[in-house]
Amino acid sequence: MKGPVILGGSSHPKLVQEICDRLGIEAGKSRLSKFSNNETSVELYESVREQDVYVIQSGCGHVNDNFFELLIMIQACQTASARKVTAVIPFFPYSRQPDAPFKRSGAPFIRPPPMTVPSSPKTTPSTPKNEVAENPFEPAIAPALFSRLSNDLDAGQQIKLGAPSVRSHGISTSVQGNNKQVSNNNVNDGYKQWVVRSGTLIAELLTCAGADHIITMDLHDPQFQGFFDCPVDNLSSLPSMGRYIYRSIPGYEEAVIVSPDAGGAKRATSIAEKLHMDFALIHKERRRPDKPQKHDLMLVGDVRNKVCILIDDIADTSFTITKAAKLLHENGATKIYALITHAVLSGDAVERIQQSYLDHVVVSDSVPQDEHLLKCDKFKILPVASLFAEAIRRIHFGESVSTLFDPEYELSF
């Protein structure tokens, strides 16, 4: 059987070279460029006819440009009669579309902004000033009943329930076919009523371009694999993290694994169980909308006089991880580590980490980290090239990759 052909995109050339070094082969020759109008151009300088091609491109940097470059490279390989094209995407783009509204800074809203009564509500000639337009698609809910329900539901839930148009709440809805158009008369710092999940679109673009197989690592939502009609291998960084904790953190048996939010509890408890360590959880305490109080983070577990190890999959703005570190410090933690799979660190995230209570931040190189290392001395890199190289080797020769998901594979000290 011929060896695999490795083609690398422009998002992370260092990782491409490291994977090729681990496999003992040279990267395929290609030319990636842009025209004067920023259109992407891809040229292959070697034959891929009847060969297995692996295109490596991480969803970082200029995400849209890099993703479209990946699509064109996949299509170029299919056009050149490649036998099979596998897209290797260490950090999968668009898999982190939030379920909750967010601010312009990237920090999520704890609750919808308060809706105040507009001083002069707009009216239309066909609708009296103090009446609500009837909508045959809306359920018959009395305004008084809806007013009581709105105290216990946020704006998104009200809309999903098909709430009537109540102008006193500053919201108007209209129905056209199956699409609801929502407008808020009170603009509140980028608050968004509807959030689009782009999973199906991204999956269809990859398969339409010609991808026969997907290899990625630590999808933010594992159910994202269900959007694809082709096989998806979602590799895990947890064995590597467990090995780092075992080898590099003195007295790890007495340390505490901490999840910075409820969504990552399963990820953190997996490591805690394998290493027989204690576990703690940071929970966002949500107040009732009718009680305008400050929303606090609540720590569940004992961390006093202990080393804490925060486990997270993605750090973008680093708001969550730094606030969690502050809470742990206030509760008596002696030293705080953070183990992060995909450290995107956009904006001033690196400066925020440098000024935080985090003592050590261990991140994988699924996205380039060279600039981050120069700005902050708290970072340490956890390489992933060996994991992806072994996955490529096993898939190419028809071997099982289930071993890579077994903690004993990398935790055999």
C-alpha positions in Angstrom: 0.0 0.0 0.0 1.3 3.5 -0.9 2.0 5.9 1.9 -0.4 8.7 2.7 -0.1 12.1 1.0 -0.1 15.0 3.5 -1.1 18.4 2.3 -1.1 21.4 4.7 -3.0 24.6 4.6 -1.7 28.0 5.7 -3.3 28.1 9.1 -0.8 26.0 11.0 2.3 25.0 8.9 4.3 24.1 12.0 1.9 21.4 13.1 1.8 20.0 9.5 5.6 19.7 9.5 5.6 18.0 13.0 3.0 15.5 11.9 5.0 14.7 8.7 8.2 14.3 10.8 6.4 11.8 13.1 5.2 9.8 10.1 8.7 10.0 8.4 7.4 11.5 5.2 7.6 14.8 3.4 4.6 17.1 3.1 3.0 17.3 -0.4 4.0 20.2 -2.5 1.3 22.8 -3.2 1.0 26.5 -3.7 -1.5 28.5 -1.8 -2.0 32.1 -2.7 -4.6 34.9 -3.2 -5.5 37.0 -6.2 -5.6 40.8 -5.9 -9.3 40.6 -5.0 -8.5 38.1 -2.1 -9.9 35.0 -4.0 -8.1 31.9 -2.9 -5.9 30.0 -5.3 -4.7 26.4 -4.8 -2.2 24.5 -7.0 -1.0 20.9 -6.5 2.5 20.2 -7.6 2.4 16.4 -7.4 0.1 13.6 -8.4 -2.5 12.3 -5.9 -4.2 9.9 -8.4 -5.5 6.8 -6.5 -3.8 7.9 -3.3 -5.1 8.6 0.2 -4.8 12.3 0.9 -4.9 14.0 4.3 -5.5 17.8 4.2 -4.5 19.4 7.5 -6.0 22.8 8.3 -7.0 24.1 11.7 -9.9 26.5 12.2 -8.0 29.4 13.6 -6.6 32.8 12.5 -8.7 34.1 9.7 -11.3 31.4 10.1 -13.4 32.0 7.1 -10.4 32.3 4.7 -8.8 29.2 6.1 -12.0 27.2 6.0 -12.6 28.1 2.4 -9.0 27.3 1.6 -9.6 23.8 3.1 -12.7 23.4 0.9 -10.8 24.3 -2.3 -7.9 22.0 -1.4 -10.3 19.1 -0.8 -12.0 19.8 -4.1 -8.7 20.0 -5.9 -7.7 16.6 -4.6 -11.0 15.1 -5.8 -10.6 16.7 -9.2 -7.1 15.2 -9.4 -8.6 11.7 -8.9 -7.5 11.1 -5.3 -8.8 7.7 -4.0 -9.8 9.1 -0.6 -9.6 12.6 0.9 -9.5 13.1 4.7 -9.8 16.5 6.3 -7.7 16.8 9.4 -9.0 19.7 11.4 -7.4 19.9 14.9 -9.6 22.8 16.0 -13.0 22.5 14.3 -14.4 25.9 13.2 -18.0 27.0 14.0 -18.5 24.1 16.5 -18.7 26.7 19.3 -21.7 28.7 18.2 -23.3 29.7 21.5 -26.7 28.6 22.6 -27.1 31.8 24.7 -27.0 35.4 23.6 -23.7 37.2 24.0 -22.2 40.7 24.3 -20.1 42.4 21.7 -17.0 41.6 23.8 -17.7 37.9 23.5 -18.8 37.3 27.1 -22.2 35.5 27.4 -25.2 37.2 28.9 -26.2 35.7 32.2 -29.8 36.8 31.6 -31.7 38.9 29.0 -31.4 42.7 29.6 -34.4 44.3 31.3 -37.2 45.3 29.0 -38.5 48.7 29.8 -41.7 50.3 28.7 -41.1 52.6 25.7 -42.1 56.2 26.4 -43.9 56.5 23.1 -44.7 53.1 21.5 -45.0 53.1 17.7 -48.4 52.4 16.3 -49.6 51.6 12.8 -52.8 53.1 11.2 -54.4 49.7 11.1 -53.8 49.0 14.9 -55.3 51.2 17.6 -52.8 52.6 20.0 -53.8 50.5 23.1 -54.6 47.3 21.2 -52.5 44.4 20.1 -52.7 43.2 16.5 -54.2 39.7 16.3 -52.1 37.1 14.7 -53.7 33.8 13.6 -50.4 32.0 14.2 -50.1 33.0 17.9 -51.8 31.1 20.7 -54.7 32.7 22.5 -52.8 33.8 25.7 -54.3 36.6 27.7 -52.0 39.6 28.1 -52.4 39.4 31.9 -51.4 35.7 31.9 -48.5 36.4 29.6 -47.4 39.2 31.9 -47.2 36.8 34.8 -45.4 34.2 32.8 -42.8 36.7 31.5 -41.6 37.2 35.1 -40.3 33.6 35.1 -39.2 33.2 31.5 -36.4 34.9 29.6 -37.0 36.6 26.3 -35.8 33.6 24.2 -38.2 31.2 26.0 -41.1 33.6 25.6 -40.5 33.7 21.8 -40.2 29.9 21.6 -43.6 29.6 23.4 -45.2 31.7 20.7 -45.9 34.6 23.0 -48.3 37.3 21.7 -47.0 40.7 20.7 -46.9 42.7 23.8 -45.8 46.3 23.1 -45.5 47.1 26.8 -42.5 44.8 26.8 -40.8 46.5 23.9 -41.0 43.4 21.6 -43.0 43.0 18.4 -43.2 39.8 16.4 -44.5 39.0 12.9 -44.8 35.6 11.2 -44.1 35.0 7.5 -44.4 31.3 6.6 -42.3 29.3 9.0 -39.9 32.2 9.9 -40.5 34.6 12.8 -39.0 38.0 12.6 -38.3 39.6 16.0 -37.5 43.2 16.6 -36.6 44.8 19.9 -37.5 48.5 20.3 -34.9 48.8 23.0 -31.4 48.1 21.8 -29.3 46.6 24.6 -25.5 46.4 23.9 -25.6 43.7 21.2 -28.2 41.4 22.8 -29.4 38.9 20.2 -32.8 37.2 20.4 -31.9 34.5 17.8 -28.6 32.6 17.5 -27.9 30.6 14.4 -26.3 27.2 14.7 -24.1 26.7 11.6 -23.3 23.0 12.1 -25.3 21.5 9.3 -24.0 24.1 6.8 -20.3 23.5 7.7 -20.8 19.7 7.5 -22.5 19.9 4.1 -19.8 22.2 2.7 -17.1 19.7 3.7 -18.9 16.7 2.2 -20.0 18.6 -0.9 -16.3 19.6 -1.5 -15.4 15.9 -1.4 -14.3 15.1 2.1 -14.6 11.3 2.7 -13.5 11.4 6.3 -13.0 13.9 9.1 -10.4 13.8 11.9 -10.7 16.4 14.7 -10.1 16.8 18.4 -12.3 17.7 21.3 -15.4 19.0 19.6 -17.1 21.5 21.8 -20.3 19.7 21.3 -19.8 15.9 20.6 -23.2 15.8 18.9 -21.8 17.9 16.1 -20.6 14.6 14.6 -24.2 13.8 13.8 -24.3 16.6 11.2 -22.0 14.6 8.9 -22.8 11.9 6.4 -19.2 10.7 6.4 -17.1 9.1 9.3 -15.9 11.5 12.0 -13.1 10.6 14.4 -13.2 13.0 17.3 -9.9 12.4 19.1 -9.5 13.3 22.8 -6.8 15.3 24.6 -7.8 13.9 28.0 -5.2 11.1 28.1 -2.5 13.6 27.3 -3.8 15.9 30.0 -3.9 13.1 32.5 -0.3 12.2 31.7 0.8 15.8 32.2 -1.0 15.9 35.6 0.6 12.6 36.7 4.2 13.6 35.6 4.4 17.3 36.1 2.2 18.4 39.1 3.9 17.4 42.4 1.5 15.8 44.8 -1.3 15.6 42.3 -3.2 13.0 44.5 -4.1 15.8 46.9 -5.0 18.3 44.1 -8.6 19.1 43.0 -9.9 18.9 39.4 -12.2 21.9 38.8 -14.6 22.5 35.9 -15.1 26.2 35.3 -18.7 25.7 34.2 -21.4 23.1 34.4 -21.0 22.2 30.7 -17.5 20.9 31.2 -18.3 18.8 34.2 -18.2 15.5 32.3 -14.9 16.3 30.8 -13.3 17.2 34.2 -14.8 14.3 36.1 -13.4 11.9 33.5 -9.9 12.9 34.4 -10.7 13.0 38.1 -12.0 9.4 38.1 -9.0 8.0 36.2 -6.5 9.6 38.5 -8.6 9.1 41.7 -8.7 12.8 42.5 -11.2 15.1 44.1 -13.6 17.2 41.9 -15.1 20.6 42.3 -17.5 22.6 40.1 -18.0 26.3 39.5 -21.7 27.1 38.9 -23.2 30.3 37.5 -26.0 31.2 40.0 -28.9 32.6 38.0 -31.2 35.0 39.8 -34.9 35.5 39.0 -35.5 38.3 36.4 -37.8 40.1 38.9 -34.9 40.3 41.4 -32.3 42.6 39.9 -29.3 41.3 41.9 -25.8 40.7 40.9 -25.1 37.2 39.4 -22.4 35.4 41.2 -20.3 32.3 40.6 -20.8 29.6 43.1 -18.1 27.0 44.0 -19.3 23.5 44.8 -16.5 21.6 46.6 -13.6 22.3 49.0 -10.4 23.8 47.6 -9.0 25.5 50.7 -5.2 24.9 51.0 -5.2 22.7 47.9 -3.8 22.8 44.4 -6.5 23.4 41.8 -6.5 22.2 38.2 -9.0 23.8 35.8 -10.0 21.7 32.8 -11.6 23.4 29.7 -11.8 22.6 26.0 -11.7 26.2 24.5 -10.4 29.5 25.8 -11.3 32.4 23.5 -11.7 35.6 25.4 -10.5 33.8 28.6 -13.3 35.5 30.7 -14.5 32.1 32.1 -11.1 30.7 33.0 -9.8 33.9 34.7 -13.0 34.5 36.7 -12.9 30.9 37.8 -9.2 31.3 38.9 -10.2 34.4 40.9 -13.0 32.5 42.7 -10.6 29.6 43.6 -8.1 32.1 44.9 -10.7 33.7 47.1 -11.7 30.3 48.5 -8.1 29.5 49.6 -6.5 27.6 46.7 -2.7 27.6 47.0 -1.8 27.2 43.3 -4.0 27.2 40.2 -3.3 25.3 37.0 -5.4 25.5 33.8 -5.3 22.8 31.1 -6.9 23.9 27.9 -7.3 22.0 24.6 -7.9 24.8 22.2 -6.4 28.1 23.3 -7.7 30.6 20.7 -7.0 33.6 23.0 -8.4 36.4 20.8 -8.3 40.1 21.6 -6.6 40.8 25.0 -7.1 37.3 26.4 -3.3 36.8 26.8 -2.9 40.0 28.9 -6.0 39.0 30.9 -4.4 35.6 31.7 -1.0 37.3 32.6 -2.8 39.5 35.1 -5.0 36.7 36.6 -4.5 34.3 39.5 -3.5 31.5 37.2 0.0 30.2 38.0 0.4 27.8 35.0 -1.6 27.5 31.8 -1.0 24.3 29.8 -2.4 24.5 26.2 -2.2 22.2 23.2 -0.8 23.4 19.9 -3.9 22.6 17.9 -3.8 26.3 17.1 -0.5 28.3 16.8 0.9 29.4 20.1 4.2 31.1 19.2 2.9 34.6 19.7 1.2 33.7 23.0 4.4 32.3 24.4 6.2 35.6 23.7 3.5 37.7 25.5 3.0 35.5 28.6 5.4 33.4 30.6 2.7 31.2 32.2 2.1 29.1 29.1 3.4 25.6 28.5 2.7 23.6 25.3 1.1 20.1 25.2 2.0 18.8 21.7 -0.7 17.0 19.6 1.3 16.1 16.5 2.0 12.6 17.8 -1.7 12.0 18.4 -2.8 13.1 14.9 0.2 11.3 13.3 -0.8 8.0 15.0 -4.4 8.5 14.0 -3.4 9.1 10.3 -1.2 6.1 10.3 -3.8 3.8 11.8 -6.6 5.0 9.5 -4.4 4.7 6.4 -3.4 1.1 7.2 -6.9 0.1 8.3 -6.2 -0.3 12.0 -8.5 0.6 14.8 -8.2 4.0 16.4 -10.2 3.1 19.5 -6.9 2.6 21.3 -6.3 6.3 21.1 -9.4 6.9 23.2 -8.2 4.5 25.9 -6.5 6.4 28.8 -4.3 3.4 29.4 -2.7 4.0 26.0 -1.0 7.2 27.1 -1.2 6.6 30.8 1.0 3.5 30.7 3.8 5.1 32.7 
